[in-house]
Each structure stands twice: as structure tokens, then as C-alpha cells.
Amino acid sequence: MTKRDGDTLSRFYGTRLRSAQSWLAAAAKASGDFLIPPVCVACNIQVADHDMLCPQCWREINFIRPPLCDRLGWPMPFDIGGTIISAAAAADPPVYDRARAVARFDGVMRRLIRDLKFHDQHHARRLFGRWMHVAGAELITDAEVIVPVPLARMRLVWRRFNQSAVLAAEVSRLSGIPFRPLALVRNQRTRPQPGLTRAERQRNVHGAFAVPKPSLPEIVGRAVLLVDDVVTTGATAAACARALKSAGARRVDVLALALVVDQSMVPV
């Protein structure tokens, strides 16, 4: 057999193998969908594929799209061209450099986050990761390490998982950026934030976070992408950013699943 004949046979069998693998994968997916039909992650009615919303629930998500305040990530009423800074960001610039979020914290999005956070429902994590990967594209481009907002130790024991770490792991998986879940810790107990005013939230988390010494090489001189589930007043994100920058981070951007734009909704 000549080398050319051998190459032809290799290509032939390689094509047949890939075709068989594709058929087996499709058959396995069909069997899986028959046993566990794909349903909307919000309302559980049947949909075309897993990790999806039905059209009705999709329409009820208030996605945040440009134009945006470059610092706070708030939607702006009109595009004036170039970088836009809101009056709120100009009057009181945040400690972090930029923030972005997928959607407003209301309606279906609020319910999905509460299901993840308080009812241990992780079935939408891949969908959340895809959304955040798109919403935070410009932040991800600049990021060198991904760090989640940490939970207090006892709260982590009680809840058994950190929802921000779940989201950060998905963003890391999709982007390939290193995920460092232990690079930032809570060094003191704080009151739960829901129900507190803006000023109370700021006092509550002031000095509550730190970068452990073993994690300093992962932070010093790096552009950090801080991931959280919801940015309300920005107090927690600011306290985390302050700790990261004090430890030597070059910049800190914030990526969240949802954002409270209407500050009258702060006590959530």
C-alpha cells in the first residue's frame, strides 16, 4: 500500500468515525431529552432545549443594554457618543473601575436569583454564565483573574455554596480566565444586607474583606474581575474592590447577574 492509499484510508475511516460519534451523541441527547424533557428554567413549561427560557419568560427579563454609564453600568436615556459617565458616578465615583450587569433586578430575574440563592436551584447556572459572558465582554477582555464576592464562613456552611462563586466559575469556564475562589475572604462577620439602607450597607461591610497572604501573588498587579449575583447600592462591591486594590490589584471591574437601578428598591 502506498502512502497516498494509507492517507486516503485514514481520512475515510476518520470521517466514518466522526459520523458515528455525531450519531451517538445525537441519540444520547434524544434519549436524555425523552427521560428528562427540557423545560423553561423559570416556569418549567417544555421548551426546545435545556438551559433556556420560554418566550414569555424571556420577554419579562429587563436586559440592560447600551448606552450605559461606563462606571456604574446603569442604562442611560440616550447615547451622546464615546464614554458616558452618569451624574451619580461623577458625583460619587465608585471604588471599582467599571460595573456591568445582565439585567435589572426585577420580575423573572429576581425570582431566578432568589431560587439560586435561597432554594439551592442551580439548573440555570449555564444560562446565567452565557448571559454574563456576553454582558461583561469588554470587562472580560481586560481581566486576568476572576474572583467571587465571598460569603461569611458560617453563612457558607449553612447555605453549602456561594452563589457568586457558582456564577464566577461559569464565567471562567466560558472565558478561560483563571478562577480564584479563595483570593478574597470575609475577615469579619456582618449583618445580612437585605433591609438595610444605603448608608447602613456601607457601614456594615466597611473593612469586612481581605486578600489572604497566600493569594497575594494572584492579585498584585492584576486586573481583577469581581463577580457577584446582584449589585444593589454597590456597597459590597466597593468594599471588595477596596480590599483588592489595597492588596495591589491594578484594577477591579465588577460583573453581576442583576443590578438594582431604581434605588428605592435597595432594601431587598
TAPECOR-V957677 format. One record per residue. N is the residue number from 1. D_FIRST is the distance of its C-alpha to the first C-alpha in Angstrom with 2 decimals. Layout:
N/D_FIRST
N/D_FIRST
//
This chain:
1/0.00
2/3.75
3/6.67
4/8.15
5/6.09
6/6.72
7/10.15
8/10.80
9/10.36
10/12.49
11/15.02
12/15.23
13/15.97
14/18.10
15/20.12
16/20.61
17/21.76
18/24.18
19/25.49
20/26.15
21/27.84
22/30.00
23/31.00
24/31.96
25/33.92
26/35.74
27/36.52
28/37.82
29/39.98
30/41.36
31/42.23
32/43.84
33/45.83
34/47.01
35/48.24
36/49.62
37/50.27
38/50.29
39/53.89
40/55.77
41/56.28
42/59.92
43/61.26
44/58.65
45/58.30
46/54.82
47/52.57
48/49.05
49/47.39
50/48.28
51/50.03
52/51.87
53/55.44
54/56.76
55/58.07
56/61.67
57/61.18
58/59.11
59/62.04
60/64.35
61/62.51
62/64.33
63/61.44
64/62.56
65/61.27
66/62.26
67/64.70
68/65.29
69/67.50
70/65.12
71/66.86
72/67.70
73/65.09
74/67.87
75/67.42
76/69.60
77/71.46
78/70.10
79/67.76
80/69.61
81/66.49
82/65.02
83/65.58
84/68.21
85/70.44
86/72.72
87/76.41
88/75.90
89/73.25
90/75.39
91/78.47
92/76.77
93/73.35
94/71.13
95/69.99
96/66.34
97/64.80
98/63.41
99/63.12
100/61.03
101/60.97
102/59.20
103/62.32
104/66.02
105/67.17
106/68.59
107/67.93
108/64.52
109/63.26
110/66.25
111/65.60
112/61.90
113/62.78
114/65.54
115/63.18
116/60.75
117/63.52
118/65.95
119/64.18
120/60.90
121/58.83
122/55.53
123/53.67
124/54.06
125/52.80
126/49.48
127/51.40
128/53.92
129/51.21
130/49.69
131/53.18
132/54.07
133/50.85
134/51.81
135/55.55
136/55.07
137/52.29
138/54.37
139/55.52
140/52.05
141/50.84
142/53.44
143/53.25
144/51.91
145/52.88
146/53.93
147/57.00
148/58.71
149/62.49
150/63.28
151/65.39
152/68.26
153/67.26
154/69.45
155/68.39
156/64.73
157/65.54
158/67.40
159/64.85
160/61.79
161/59.82
162/60.39
163/59.69
164/59.29
165/56.61
166/54.79
167/54.79
168/53.92
169/50.89
170/49.59
171/50.18
172/48.38
173/45.38
174/45.09
175/45.87
176/44.25
177/47.59
178/48.63
179/51.02
180/53.89
181/56.05
182/58.34
183/59.00
184/62.25
185/64.74
186/68.14
187/70.61
188/73.56
189/74.30
190/75.17
191/76.69
192/74.45
193/74.36
194/75.00
195/78.65
196/79.28
197/80.41
198/78.58
199/80.90
200/80.68
201/76.88
202/76.95
203/79.40
204/77.51
205/74.21
206/75.68
207/74.26
208/72.37
209/68.90
210/67.48
211/64.27
212/63.97
213/63.64
214/60.15
215/58.95
216/60.49
217/57.33
218/55.63
219/58.53
220/60.02
221/59.10
222/56.84
223/56.98
224/57.49
225/56.88
226/59.45
227/58.69
228/61.41
229/61.85
230/65.04
231/66.96
232/70.58
233/72.99
234/70.38
235/72.45
236/69.70
237/67.08
238/69.63
239/70.44
240/66.75
241/66.16
242/69.22
243/67.93
244/64.46
245/65.97
246/68.47
247/65.55
248/64.02
249/61.79
250/61.39
251/61.64
252/61.68
253/60.66
254/61.25
255/59.05
256/60.53
257/59.78
258/63.28
259/66.26
260/69.96
261/71.11
262/74.52
263/76.29
264/78.81
265/76.01
266/75.80
267/77.16
268/74.02
//
